[in-house]
């Protein structure tokens, strides 16, 4: 029935800051940028390797994220990388704070987390 994940939607509090983070620091490609005047908001479609897409939304005065990742709802998004240590080093060189690299106890694969400008947890997981 399902073929895969089509996109992940993220609402940000500071559109310009989040756009710089996802495009300039993480390397997402801009597919389309639309200002929706009736809502006073932007919608930015981002692509990574042609396979995954993020919809980055801005809305006037969105409420803050209320809970930590362990609450019900979307916990985090995760991106596959060839080498977690190299990816983490590249992100730190771009001013992104990265947590200590851990190892998945079931797969023995390294992974770690970092956060976007709105504190959304994002994981990188070694392929």
Secondary structure, 3 states (H helix, E strand, C coil): CCCCCCCEEEEECCHHHHHHHHHHHCCCEEEEEEEECCCCEEEEEEEECCCEEEEEEECCCCCCCCCCCCCCCCCCEEEEECCHHHHHHHHHHCCCCECCCEECCCCCCEEEEEECCCCCEEEEEEC
